[in-house]
Amino acid sequence: MARLILGLLFLLLAAPANAQTFNAQEQAEIRAIVREYLVNNPDVLRESLEALQARTENERWQRMKSDPRDFSIGRSDAPIVIVEFFDYRCGYCRAALEWVTDVIRTRRDVRVVLKEFPILSPESMEAAQAIIAAMPQGRYWQFHQALMGFRGELTSARIDALAREAGIDVARMRRAMTDPEITRLLEDNRALAIDAASNPATPIFVINGEVIPGFDRERLDARLRAATREITEGRRR
């Protein structure tokens, strides 16, 4: 019955796209049937909305963790995925680097996905553009650590110097920074971050779909332990 009612509701909502589908009397009758059923069975609407929300969140998570344009460390089939949205001018992101590095070093069941989200300054944007442009050179992680570990002003000269120290061909990097695909990636990252977090400040961590805003080491460790338990219990079933 619930599926029938929801089907009628869908047809009614779709009717404006095809005015000949139902006449005014038929639309009124369908509306009355749907209204009466939902008034008497409000859980149906709630369950449908919850299912829709779950599906939307899952689709967003799949986009977050599986974008081939992103840099990631760890097995491609790792059962636990940590996504971090970060800004190179963010002090909390810099503080989180040690935790991220420890996870990469000690956990073989985790893949870490890094998503540039430059929101704090023009220097943040330039640094993000630089590291994405340098990604094909295969020294992303070294450059990332250098940028994140630097405590001064990220001027253009400093970005170039850090890139050079990380083994990057700076001239090649600078030429690649004009690629419009870099802007498109940053725009996509921004849209995902805003969609995922009510207050999209950096850093934003997402562990197997659960959003953890800010750098709260205890909460991150707790979520990582919970994700490990979920994987273990799933294998036992």
PAMI-565101 format. One record per residue (C-alpha): residue in one letter; residue number from 1; x, y, z. Coordinates in pm, 1 decimal. Example, Ala and Ser with C-alpha at 12.3 -4.5 7.8 and 13.67 -1.06 7.14 Angstrom:
BEGIN
<site rest="a" nr="1" px="1230.0" py="-450.0" pz="780.0"/>
<site rest="s" nr="2" px="1367.0" py="-106.0" pz="714.0"/>
END
This chain:
BEGIN
<site rest="m" nr="1" px="0.0" py="0.0" pz="0.0"/>
<site rest="a" nr="2" px="279.7" py="240.6" pz="94.2"/>
<site rest="r" nr="3" px="448.9" py="187.9" pz="-242.6"/>
<site rest="l" nr="4" px="121.4" py="251.5" pz="-422.3"/>
<site rest="i" nr="5" px="68.3" py="579.2" pz="-235.3"/>
<site rest="l" nr="6" px="423.4" py="693.5" pz="-298.3"/>
<site rest="g" nr="7" px="380.2" py="601.2" pz="-662.9"/>
<site rest="l" nr="8" px="69.7" py="815.6" pz="-683.4"/>
<site rest="l" nr="9" px="254.7" py="1101.0" pz="-515.8"/>
<site rest="f" nr="10" px="536.0" py="1071.8" pz="-770.7"/>
<site rest="l" nr="11" px="288.6" py="1076.9" pz="-1058.2"/>
<site rest="l" nr="12" px="119.7" py="1382.2" pz="-911.9"/>
<site rest="l" nr="13" px="447.1" py="1569.1" pz="-871.3"/>
<site rest="a" nr="14" px="552.6" py="1473.8" pz="-1222.3"/>
<site rest="a" nr="15" px="221.4" py="1586.6" pz="-1369.4"/>
<site rest="p" nr="16" px="325.3" py="1950.4" pz="-1437.2"/>
<site rest="a" nr="17" px="584.2" py="1821.0" pz="-1681.8"/>
<site rest="n" nr="18" px="302.0" py="1665.6" pz="-1880.5"/>
<site rest="a" nr="19" px="-20.9" py="1855.1" pz="-1835.9"/>
<site rest="q" nr="20" px="-221.8" py="1589.5" pz="-2022.3"/>
<site rest="t" nr="21" px="-136.2" py="1312.2" pz="-1772.0"/>
<site rest="f" nr="22" px="-417.5" py="1400.6" pz="-1530.8"/>
<site rest="n" nr="23" px="-703.2" py="1646.9" pz="-1546.4"/>
<site rest="a" nr="24" px="-780.7" py="1875.7" pz="-1254.1"/>
<site rest="q" nr="25" px="-1034.8" py="1638.0" pz="-1097.0"/>
<site rest="e" nr="26" px="-796.1" py="1341.2" pz="-1114.9"/>
<site rest="q" nr="27" px="-517.3" py="1544.6" pz="-957.8"/>
<site rest="a" nr="28" px="-748.3" py="1651.0" pz="-675.4"/>
<site rest="e" nr="29" px="-852.0" py="1289.6" pz="-614.1"/>
<site rest="i" nr="30" px="-493.3" py="1166.5" pz="-606.3"/>
<site rest="r" nr="31" px="-398.3" py="1450.1" pz="-371.6"/>
<site rest="a" nr="32" px="-682.7" py="1359.2" pz="-136.7"/>
<site rest="i" nr="33" px="-587.2" py="988.5" pz="-133.4"/>
<site rest="v" nr="34" px="-221.2" py="1064.6" pz="-66.1"/>
<site rest="r" nr="35" px="-301.9" py="1319.8" pz="204.3"/>
<site rest="e" nr="36" px="-539.4" py="1086.1" pz="386.1"/>
<site rest="y" nr="37" px="-292.6" py="799.9" pz="380.3"/>
<site rest="l" nr="38" px="0.3" py="1011.7" pz="503.1"/>
<site rest="v" nr="39" px="-208.5" py="1167.1" pz="780.0"/>
<site rest="n" nr="40" px="-303.5" py="820.0" pz="900.6"/>
<site rest="n" nr="41" px="44.6" py="673.0" pz="842.6"/>
<site rest="p" nr="42" px="301.5" py="948.1" pz="907.7"/>
<site rest="d" nr="43" px="581.4" py="693.9" pz="956.8"/>
<site rest="v" nr="44" px="571.6" py="614.9" pz="585.5"/>
<site rest="l" nr="45" px="675.5" py="967.5" pz="492.9"/>
<site rest="r" nr="46" px="939.3" py="978.0" pz="766.4"/>
<site rest="e" nr="47" px="1087.9" py="645.3" pz="656.3"/>
<site rest="s" nr="48" px="1088.6" py="757.6" pz="294.7"/>
<site rest="l" nr="49" px="1267.1" py="1080.8" pz="381.4"/>
<site rest="e" nr="50" px="1521.6" py="892.7" pz="593.0"/>
<site rest="a" nr="51" px="1585.6" py="648.3" pz="308.2"/>
<site rest="l" nr="52" px="1629.7" py="936.9" pz="65.9"/>
<site rest="q" nr="53" px="1872.1" py="1109.8" pz="302.7"/>
<site rest="a" nr="54" px="2072.4" py="788.6" pz="350.5"/>
<site rest="r" nr="55" px="2094.2" py="738.5" pz="-24.4"/>
<site rest="t" nr="56" px="2201.5" py="1099.4" pz="-79.0"/>
<site rest="e" nr="57" px="2471.6" py="1073.3" pz="188.5"/>
<site rest="n" nr="58" px="2599.6" py="746.1" pz="44.2"/>
<site rest="e" nr="59" px="2620.8" py="892.6" pz="-305.5"/>
<site rest="r" nr="60" px="2810.7" py="1193.4" pz="-167.7"/>
<site rest="w" nr="61" px="3049.9" py="962.3" pz="18.6"/>
<site rest="q" nr="62" px="3117.6" py="762.4" pz="-297.3"/>
<site rest="r" nr="63" px="3206.9" py="1084.1" pz="-480.8"/>
<site rest="m" nr="64" px="3426.5" py="1197.0" pz="-194.1"/>
<site rest="k" nr="65" px="3636.4" py="884.8" pz="-158.6"/>
<site rest="s" nr="66" px="3659.7" py="774.3" pz="-521.2"/>
<site rest="d" nr="67" px="3758.1" py="1082.2" pz="-722.2"/>
<site rest="p" nr="68" px="4059.7" py="974.7" pz="-931.7"/>
<site rest="r" nr="69" px="4182.5" py="1334.7" pz="-936.3"/>
<site rest="d" nr="70" px="4262.8" py="1323.9" pz="-563.2"/>
<site rest="f" nr="71" px="4586.9" py="1209.8" pz="-406.8"/>
<site rest="s" nr="72" px="4552.4" py="914.6" pz="-173.0"/>
<site rest="i" nr="73" px="4777.3" py="684.9" pz="27.3"/>
<site rest="g" nr="74" px="4685.2" py="327.2" pz="108.5"/>
<site rest="r" nr="75" px="4534.8" py="22.7" pz="-55.0"/>
<site rest="s" nr="76" px="4270.2" py="96.7" pz="-314.8"/>
<site rest="d" nr="77" px="4050.6" py="-168.6" pz="-149.1"/>
<site rest="a" nr="78" px="4114.6" py="-58.6" pz="209.7"/>
<site rest="p" nr="79" px="3801.5" py="-116.1" pz="420.9"/>
<site rest="i" nr="80" px="3846.6" py="215.3" pz="603.0"/>
<site rest="v" nr="81" px="3877.0" py="543.1" pz="413.6"/>
<site rest="i" nr="82" px="3963.7" py="877.0" pz="571.8"/>
<site rest="v" nr="83" px="3899.9" py="1188.5" pz="364.1"/>
<site rest="e" nr="84" px="4051.7" py="1517.2" pz="479.5"/>
<site rest="f" nr="85" px="3955.0" py="1859.7" pz="347.4"/>
<site rest="f" nr="86" px="4236.9" py="2098.9" pz="434.9"/>
<site rest="d" nr="87" px="4389.0" py="2442.5" pz="384.0"/>
<site rest="y" nr="88" px="4764.8" py="2501.6" pz="395.0"/>
<site rest="r" nr="89" px="4715.6" py="2819.0" pz="600.5"/>
<site rest="c" nr="90" px="4506.1" py="2638.9" pz="862.1"/>
<site rest="g" nr="91" px="4677.3" py="2590.9" pz="1197.7"/>
<site rest="y" nr="92" px="4447.4" py="2303.9" pz="1292.2"/>
<site rest="c" nr="93" px="4530.8" py="2129.4" pz="963.9"/>
<site rest="r" nr="94" px="4898.5" py="2163.0" pz="1043.8"/>
<site rest="a" nr="95" px="4836.3" py="2019.6" pz="1390.1"/>
<site rest="a" nr="96" px="4648.7" py="1727.3" pz="1234.8"/>
<site rest="l" nr="97" px="4940.9" py="1634.1" pz="1007.9"/>
<site rest="e" nr="98" px="5105.4" py="1424.9" pz="1281.2"/>
<site rest="w" nr="99" px="4784.7" py="1224.2" pz="1335.2"/>
<site rest="v" nr="100" px="4735.3" py="1169.8" pz="961.5"/>
<site rest="t" nr="101" px="5099.3" py="1064.0" pz="922.5"/>
<site rest="d" nr="102" px="5072.2" py="821.3" pz="1216.0"/>
<site rest="v" nr="103" px="4762.8" py="660.7" pz="1063.8"/>
<site rest="i" nr="104" px="4934.8" py="622.5" pz="726.6"/>
<site rest="r" nr="105" px="5242.1" py="471.4" pz="893.6"/>
<site rest="t" nr="106" px="5067.3" py="229.4" pz="1130.6"/>
<site rest="r" nr="107" px="4743.3" py="123.5" pz="961.3"/>
<site rest="r" nr="108" px="4746.7" py="-108.0" pz="659.9"/>
<site rest="d" nr="109" px="4366.4" py="-122.9" pz="650.7"/>
<site rest="v" nr="110" px="4321.9" py="251.6" pz="594.5"/>
<site rest="r" nr="111" px="4336.0" py="467.8" pz="283.3"/>
<site rest="v" nr="112" px="4375.0" py="843.5" pz="330.1"/>
<site rest="v" nr="113" px="4235.3" py="1077.8" pz="64.5"/>
<site rest="l" nr="114" px="4353.5" py="1439.3" pz="63.4"/>
<site rest="k" nr="115" px="4122.6" py="1707.2" pz="-75.4"/>
<site rest="e" nr="116" px="4244.9" py="2064.2" pz="-114.1"/>
<site rest="f" nr="117" px="3994.3" py="2313.6" pz="25.8"/>
<site rest="p" nr="118" px="4163.2" py="2657.4" pz="18.9"/>
<site rest="i" nr="119" px="3936.3" py="2905.2" pz="192.0"/>
<site rest="l" nr="120" px="4157.2" py="3118.8" pz="417.5"/>
<site rest="s" nr="121" px="4361.7" py="3336.3" pz="183.2"/>
<site rest="p" nr="122" px="4495.2" py="3387.4" pz="-170.0"/>
<site rest="e" nr="123" px="4813.3" py="3214.2" pz="-48.7"/>
<site rest="s" nr="124" px="4602.1" py="2909.3" pz="38.2"/>
<site rest="m" nr="125" px="4464.3" py="2905.1" pz="-314.3"/>
<site rest="e" nr="126" px="4806.8" py="2937.5" pz="-476.7"/>
<site rest="a" nr="127" px="4949.6" py="2657.8" pz="-262.7"/>
<site rest="a" nr="128" px="4656.9" py="2430.6" pz="-348.8"/>
<site rest="q" nr="129" px="4691.2" py="2505.9" pz="-719.2"/>
<site rest="a" nr="130" px="5064.7" py="2440.7" pz="-699.7"/>
<site rest="i" nr="131" px="5040.1" py="2099.5" pz="-536.5"/>
<site rest="i" nr="132" px="4765.1" py="1981.1" pz="-772.2"/>
<site rest="a" nr="133" px="4971.2" py="2100.4" pz="-1068.6"/>
<site rest="a" nr="134" px="5273.8" py="1914.3" pz="-932.9"/>
<site rest="m" nr="135" px="5084.9" py="1590.1" pz="-869.5"/>
<site rest="p" nr="136" px="5186.6" py="1423.1" pz="-1200.4"/>
<site rest="q" nr="137" px="5551.8" py="1455.0" pz="-1092.2"/>
<site rest="g" nr="138" px="5497.5" py="1192.0" pz="-824.0"/>
<site rest="r" nr="139" px="5616.8" py="1395.3" pz="-524.6"/>
<site rest="y" nr="140" px="5281.5" py="1501.3" pz="-385.5"/>
<site rest="w" nr="141" px="5325.2" py="1361.0" pz="-32.9"/>
<site rest="q" nr="142" px="5669.8" py="1516.0" pz="8.5"/>
<site rest="f" nr="143" px="5542.1" py="1852.8" pz="-114.0"/>
<site rest="h" nr="144" px="5231.9" py="1824.7" pz="104.8"/>
<site rest="q" nr="145" px="5440.7" py="1765.1" pz="415.1"/>
<site rest="a" nr="146" px="5664.7" py="2059.2" pz="327.8"/>
<site rest="l" nr="147" px="5373.1" py="2297.6" pz="273.4"/>
<site rest="m" nr="148" px="5185.1" py="2180.3" pz="580.4"/>
<site rest="g" nr="149" px="5494.6" py="2191.0" pz="798.6"/>
<site rest="f" nr="150" px="5591.6" py="2546.2" pz="703.4"/>
<site rest="r" nr="151" px="5498.9" py="2806.2" pz="964.7"/>
<site rest="g" nr="152" px="5569.1" py="3134.4" pz="785.3"/>
<site rest="e" nr="153" px="5399.9" py="3323.9" pz="503.4"/>
<site rest="l" nr="154" px="5337.8" py="3110.4" pz="195.1"/>
<site rest="t" nr="155" px="5455.8" py="3360.9" pz="-63.0"/>
<site rest="s" nr="156" px="5500.5" py="3256.0" pz="-423.9"/>
<site rest="a" nr="157" px="5876.2" py="3241.5" pz="-371.1"/>
<site rest="r" nr="158" px="5835.6" py="3025.5" pz="-62.2"/>
<site rest="i" nr="159" px="5595.9" py="2787.2" pz="-240.5"/>
<site rest="d" nr="160" px="5851.8" py="2748.5" pz="-519.6"/>
<site rest="a" nr="161" px="6133.0" py="2690.1" pz="-270.5"/>
<site rest="l" nr="162" px="5936.4" py="2423.0" pz="-84.7"/>
<site rest="a" nr="163" px="5843.9" py="2258.8" pz="-413.5"/>
<site rest="r" nr="164" px="6207.0" py="2254.1" pz="-521.0"/>
<site rest="e" nr="165" px="6312.6" py="2102.2" pz="-187.1"/>
<site rest="a" nr="166" px="6049.3" py="1831.6" pz="-235.5"/>
<site rest="g" nr="167" px="6198.1" py="1739.1" pz="-573.2"/>
<site rest="i" nr="168" px="5944.9" py="1923.3" pz="-790.0"/>
<site rest="d" nr="169" px="6028.9" py="2077.0" pz="-1127.6"/>
<site rest="v" nr="170" px="5902.5" py="2426.9" pz="-1044.7"/>
<site rest="a" nr="171" px="5887.0" py="2557.4" pz="-1400.7"/>
<site rest="r" nr="172" px="5676.0" py="2258.6" pz="-1505.8"/>
<site rest="m" nr="173" px="5454.9" py="2306.5" pz="-1199.8"/>
<site rest="r" nr="174" px="5398.6" py="2674.8" pz="-1274.6"/>
<site rest="r" nr="175" px="5302.6" py="2602.1" pz="-1633.8"/>
<site rest="a" nr="176" px="5051.0" py="2340.0" pz="-1520.6"/>
<site rest="m" nr="177" px="4889.3" py="2575.3" pz="-1268.1"/>
<site rest="t" nr="178" px="4695.9" py="2748.8" pz="-1547.0"/>
<site rest="d" nr="179" px="4506.6" py="2429.2" pz="-1632.3"/>
<site rest="p" nr="180" px="4130.4" py="2497.8" pz="-1589.4"/>
<site rest="e" nr="181" px="4088.8" py="2141.2" pz="-1460.8"/>
<site rest="i" nr="182" px="4261.0" py="2250.9" pz="-1140.5"/>
<site rest="t" nr="183" px="3998.8" py="2519.8" pz="-1084.7"/>
<site rest="r" nr="184" px="3726.2" py="2267.4" pz="-1158.2"/>
<site rest="l" nr="185" px="3866.0" py="2023.5" pz="-900.6"/>
<site rest="l" nr="186" px="3888.0" py="2292.3" pz="-633.0"/>
<site rest="e" nr="187" px="3530.6" py="2400.7" pz="-706.3"/>
<site rest="d" nr="188" px="3412.2" py="2040.3" pz="-678.4"/>
<site rest="n" nr="189" px="3598.3" py="1998.9" pz="-348.0"/>
<site rest="r" nr="190" px="3439.2" py="2315.9" pz="-215.2"/>
<site rest="a" nr="191" px="3089.3" py="2201.4" pz="-312.5"/>
<site rest="l" nr="192" px="3143.0" py="1863.9" pz="-142.3"/>
<site rest="a" nr="193" px="3277.4" py="2023.4" pz="175.1"/>
<site rest="i" nr="194" px="2987.8" py="2269.0" pz="199.1"/>
<site rest="d" nr="195" px="2741.4" py="1988.2" pz="135.1"/>
<site rest="a" nr="196" px="2899.0" py="1764.7" pz="399.8"/>
<site rest="a" nr="197" px="2945.6" py="2008.8" pz="687.6"/>
<site rest="s" nr="198" px="2710.1" py="2270.7" pz="825.6"/>
<site rest="n" nr="199" px="3013.7" py="2482.9" pz="914.6"/>
<site rest="p" nr="200" px="3266.5" py="2411.9" pz="638.1"/>
<site rest="a" nr="201" px="3580.4" py="2528.5" pz="820.7"/>
<site rest="t" nr="202" px="3905.1" py="2338.6" pz="786.0"/>
<site rest="p" nr="203" px="3992.4" py="2071.5" pz="854.9"/>
<site rest="i" nr="204" px="3697.9" py="1843.9" pz="782.2"/>
<site rest="f" nr="205" px="3753.8" py="1471.6" pz="825.4"/>
<site rest="v" nr="206" px="3517.5" py="1207.0" pz="693.6"/>
<site rest="i" nr="207" px="3575.4" py="847.7" pz="809.6"/>
<site rest="n" nr="208" px="3373.0" py="585.5" pz="625.6"/>
<site rest="g" nr="209" px="3104.7" py="843.0" pz="562.5"/>
<site rest="e" nr="210" px="3088.6" py="1003.9" pz="908.5"/>
<site rest="v" nr="211" px="3178.8" py="1373.0" pz="913.1"/>
<site rest="i" nr="212" px="3407.5" py="1495.4" pz="1192.9"/>
<site rest="p" nr="213" px="3466.1" py="1871.7" pz="1170.1"/>
<site rest="g" nr="214" px="3783.4" py="2021.6" pz="1309.8"/>
<site rest="f" nr="215" px="4083.4" py="1843.6" pz="1455.4"/>
<site rest="d" nr="216" px="3964.7" py="1650.6" pz="1761.1"/>
<site rest="r" nr="217" px="4218.3" py="1370.7" pz="1802.0"/>
<site rest="e" nr="218" px="4016.5" py="1180.5" pz="2062.2"/>
<site rest="r" nr="219" px="3705.6" py="1184.3" pz="1846.5"/>
<site rest="l" nr="220" px="3901.4" py="1084.6" pz="1537.1"/>
<site rest="d" nr="221" px="4065.1" py="794.4" pz="1722.1"/>
<site rest="a" nr="222" px="3727.6" py="686.3" pz="1859.0"/>
<site rest="r" nr="223" px="3570.9" py="691.0" pz="1512.2"/>
<site rest="l" nr="224" px="3865.1" py="496.2" pz="1372.0"/>
<site rest="r" nr="225" px="3822.9" py="231.3" pz="1643.8"/>
<site rest="a" nr="226" px="3449.1" py="215.6" pz="1573.4"/>
<site rest="a" nr="227" px="3511.2" py="174.4" pz="1200.7"/>
<site rest="t" nr="228" px="3753.9" py="-108.5" pz="1276.4"/>
<site rest="r" nr="229" px="3492.1" py="-282.5" pz="1492.1"/>
<site rest="e" nr="230" px="3229.0" py="-240.5" pz="1221.6"/>
<site rest="i" nr="231" px="3457.2" py="-405.1" pz="966.2"/>
<site rest="t" nr="232" px="3546.5" py="-690.2" pz="1204.2"/>
<site rest="e" nr="233" px="3184.6" py="-755.5" pz="1299.8"/>
<site rest="g" nr="234" px="3080.2" py="-744.5" pz="935.0"/>
<site rest="r" nr="235" px="3332.5" py="-1015.5" pz="850.8"/>
<site rest="r" nr="236" px="3203.5" py="-1238.2" pz="1132.0"/>
<site rest="r" nr="237" px="2847.4" py="-1233.7" pz="1000.6"/>
END
